[in-house]
Amino acid sequence: MLALLKTASGPGLQLQDVPDPTIGINDVLIRVHRTGICGTDLHIEAWDAWAQKTIQPPRIVGHEFVGEIVETGANVEDFTKGDLVSGEGHVVCGRCRHCLAGRRHLCARSIGLGVGRDGAFAEFVALPMTNVWHHWPGVDEDVAAIFDPFGNAVHTALAFPTLGEDVLISGAGPIGLMATAVARHTGARHVVVSEPNATRRDLAMRMGATLAIEPRERALPEVFAELDMVEGFDVAMEMSGNAQALRDAISAMAHGGGVAILGLPTEEIALDVNQVVMKMLTLRGIYGREMYETWYQMTVLLQSGLDISAVITHRFGFREHEAAFAAARSGDSGKVIMDWTA
């Protein structure tokens, strides 16, 4: 099969012929239709410090995908040839305290698809049946391909109740954009998006934001009067990993508010803990998706009318992977999709 992989230390990815993956008795083999490019893939392609200490070449990259099952292991039930599926990108140990208690998203031994095991930027990918998610008939395959990052958005957006609340989202990358749509769909009164990139501010408005502000030009408290906010935000979602964005969010919170933190900073962040204590704020770290409650929630949100398709701004054939990665890296994009059927 053809696959996009990191063959050796250094920048870049190579499209090469590699052996088809083999499956065990509890696995399924999936023919990949579409994939989404994630920030993790950009790190690996650039071969930055994180990639250098994390990736052991050769490695097929990629973890956002949709495809159809072409083969199942002898022990596999409920999955059949032709089923349209995506996959949870964290392969857990199944034996730790959290896994045995059904809290698999907390498994400390999970292995990342496209990071610690060969991934989905290929014509075929193999996964344990416990990592495979059935899609319903008629799902948009481009949307199905990005269920992984959509799950991050849903996990973050539902960390605190949003119905009737004033919500701040810091960072309008693809996950922040999808979280904007989720917050609006789940009944937030106002959704304010703080984002320095003009293209992504425009996308945020399309995804349902009440306001999208340039944080270097407008401080968060300046929107309070405009939006009839008495004290501050009830819920904040920090998606950027930017130190000042997190500090600004905490300063702009109402008493008793909740801050869901998904963005990963590149260095330590100093916080004014007095504000956290005196405002009685709750700070919650978010990683990945709950297995598989978030996947169920994603499905129901879409079936109930949530539309996230506007977050997909670029589409390429997989042989155009260099152009696809350039678009994803540019910042003037939402989600970038690669088609593996062309």
SVG drawing of the C-alpha trace seen along z (x, -y; Angstrom):
<svg xmlns="http://www.w3.org/2000/svg" viewBox="-32 -49 50 66">
<polyline fill="none" stroke="black" stroke-width="0.4" points="0.0,0.0 1.0,-3.7 1.6,-5.5 2.9,-8.8 5.6,-8.3 8.5,-9.6 11.3,-7.5 14.2,-9.0 15.2,-11.9 14.7,-15.3 12.0,-17.4 9.5,-16.1 7.4,-13.1 7.7,-10.6 5.0,-8.8 6.2,-5.3 5.0,-1.7 5.0,0.3 3.6,3.7 -0.2,3.8 -0.8,4.0 -1.7,7.4 -4.4,7.9 -4.9,10.1 -7.9,11.9 -9.3,8.8 -8.5,6.3 -10.1,4.8 -8.5,3.7 -9.9,0.5 -9.5,-1.0 -9.0,-4.7 -11.2,-7.1 -10.3,-10.5 -7.9,-11.9 -7.6,-15.1 -4.3,-16.9 -3.7,-17.6 -1.3,-19.8 0.5,-16.7 1.1,-15.8 2.6,-19.2 5.0,-18.7 6.1,-15.4 6.5,-16.7 8.6,-19.7 10.6,-17.4 10.5,-19.8 11.8,-19.1 8.6,-17.3 8.8,-15.0 12.5,-14.3 11.9,-12.9 8.6,-11.2 8.7,-9.6 10.8,-6.6 11.1,-6.3 10.0,-4.7 6.5,-5.6 3.3,-6.0 1.7,-9.2 -1.9,-10.4 -4.8,-9.6 -7.8,-11.5 -9.7,-9.3 -12.8,-7.7 -12.9,-4.5 -14.6,-1.2 -13.9,2.2 -12.4,4.7 -11.4,7.5 -12.1,8.5 -10.3,10.8 -11.8,14.1 -13.0,12.6 -14.5,9.5 -18.3,9.0 -20.6,6.2 -18.3,5.1 -18.7,6.3 -17.1,5.7 -18.2,2.5 -19.1,0.7 -18.1,-3.0 -16.0,-3.7 -13.6,-6.0 -11.2,-5.2 -10.3,-6.4 -6.6,-7.4 -5.6,-6.3 -5.0,-2.5 -5.2,-1.8 -3.7,1.0 -7.1,2.4 -5.7,3.6 -4.9,0.6 -7.2,-0.7 -8.8,-3.3 -9.3,-0.9 -10.9,1.7 -13.2,-1.0 -14.4,-2.1 -12.3,-5.3 -10.2,-4.5 -9.5,-8.1 -7.4,-8.3 -5.2,-5.3 -1.6,-6.4 -0.3,-3.7 -2.2,-4.6 -0.4,-4.5 -1.2,-7.1 -2.1,-6.1 0.4,-7.7 2.7,-8.4 3.5,-5.2 2.0,-2.9 1.5,-3.1 -1.2,-5.5 -3.9,-6.4 -2.1,-8.3 -2.2,-5.2 -4.4,-3.2 -5.1,-0.8 -5.0,-1.1 -5.4,1.6 -7.0,1.0 -8.4,3.1 -12.1,3.5 -12.5,1.6 -11.1,-1.5 -13.5,-1.5 -16.6,-3.7 -19.5,-2.9 -20.9,-5.9 -24.6,-6.2 -25.7,-5.9 -25.5,-9.1 -22.9,-10.8 -20.7,-13.3 -17.4,-11.6 -15.4,-14.8 -17.0,-15.4 -16.6,-11.8 -12.9,-12.1 -12.4,-14.7 -14.3,-13.0 -11.1,-12.8 -10.5,-16.6 -14.3,-17.2 -14.2,-15.0 -11.6,-17.3 -13.9,-20.2 -17.0,-18.4 -15.0,-17.1 -13.9,-20.7 -17.2,-22.4 -19.2,-20.1 -16.8,-20.2 -19.0,-22.8 -22.7,-23.6 -23.1,-26.2 -26.9,-26.6 -27.7,-30.3 -24.0,-31.1 -21.5,-33.6 -18.7,-31.7 -15.1,-32.7 -13.1,-30.7 -9.4,-31.6 -7.9,-30.4 -9.8,-29.8 -7.9,-26.9 -10.0,-24.1 -10.8,-22.7 -11.7,-26.1 -13.9,-26.7 -15.8,-23.5 -16.1,-24.2 -17.7,-27.6 -20.4,-25.7 -21.0,-23.3 -21.3,-26.1 -23.8,-27.9 -25.7,-24.6 -25.9,-23.8 -27.5,-27.1 -24.8,-29.5 -26.1,-33.1 -23.0,-34.7 -19.9,-33.1 -16.9,-35.4 -13.8,-34.1 -10.4,-35.7 -8.1,-35.1 -5.3,-37.2 -5.8,-35.7 -8.3,-37.5 -9.2,-34.5 -10.0,-32.4 -12.0,-35.3 -14.1,-35.3 -14.5,-31.5 -15.5,-31.8 -18.4,-34.1 -19.5,-31.6 -19.4,-28.9 -21.7,-30.9 -19.6,-33.3 -21.4,-36.4 -18.1,-38.3 -14.7,-37.5 -12.0,-39.9 -8.4,-40.6 -6.9,-40.2 -4.0,-42.6 -6.4,-45.4 -9.4,-44.8 -9.3,-43.7 -11.9,-41.1 -13.6,-43.4 -14.4,-45.8 -17.1,-43.4 -18.9,-43.2 -21.1,-46.3 -21.7,-45.5 -23.1,-42.1 -24.9,-43.0 -22.5,-40.9 -22.7,-41.9 -19.4,-40.4 -17.5,-38.2 -17.6,-34.9 -19.2,-31.9 -17.3,-29.4 -13.9,-29.7 -12.2,-27.3 -8.5,-27.8 -7.5,-26.3 -4.4,-28.3 -1.7,-27.2 -0.8,-30.9 0.2,-32.1 -1.3,-35.5 -4.5,-34.1 -5.0,-31.9 -4.1,-34.7 -6.6,-37.0 -9.3,-34.4 -8.9,-33.9 -9.0,-37.6 -12.2,-37.9 -14.1,-35.1 -17.2,-35.6 -17.2,-34.2 -17.8,-30.4 -16.8,-30.1 -15.2,-27.1 -12.1,-27.1 -11.5,-24.1 -7.9,-24.0 -7.1,-22.1 -4.3,-24.1 -0.8,-22.8 1.8,-25.5 5.4,-25.2 6.7,-26.5 5.5,-26.9 2.8,-29.5 2.7,-31.7 -0.8,-32.3 -2.3,-34.6 -3.7,-31.9 -5.3,-34.5 -7.8,-35.1 -8.5,-31.4 -9.1,-31.2 -11.0,-34.4 -13.3,-33.8 -13.7,-30.2 -12.9,-29.1 -12.6,-25.6 -9.7,-24.8 -10.1,-21.5 -7.5,-20.0 -8.9,-18.3 -7.1,-15.7 -8.5,-13.7 -12.0,-12.3 -13.9,-10.2 -14.1,-6.7 -16.8,-6.4 -19.2,-8.8 -17.8,-11.8 -18.1,-9.8 -21.8,-9.2 -22.3,-12.9 -20.6,-13.9 -23.0,-11.6 -26.1,-12.9 -25.0,-16.6 -24.7,-16.1 -27.9,-14.2 -29.7,-16.9 -28.7,-19.5 -25.2,-20.8 -23.3,-21.7 -19.5,-21.9 -18.8,-21.5 -17.7,-25.2 -14.5,-24.3 -13.3,-22.3 -11.6,-24.8 -9.2,-22.8 -9.3,-19.5 -6.5,-17.7 -5.7,-14.3 -3.2,-12.4 -0.5,-12.7 -0.7,-16.5 0.3,-16.0 3.0,-18.8 0.4,-21.3 -2.0,-20.0 0.5,-20.4 1.4,-23.9 -2.2,-24.9 -2.6,-23.4 0.5,-25.2 -0.4,-28.6 -2.9,-29.6 -5.3,-30.8 -7.2,-27.6 -9.5,-25.5 -9.4,-21.7 -7.5,-20.3 -8.7,-17.0 -6.8,-14.5 -8.7,-12.1 -7.1,-8.6 -9.5,-7.2 -8.3,-9.4"/>
</svg>
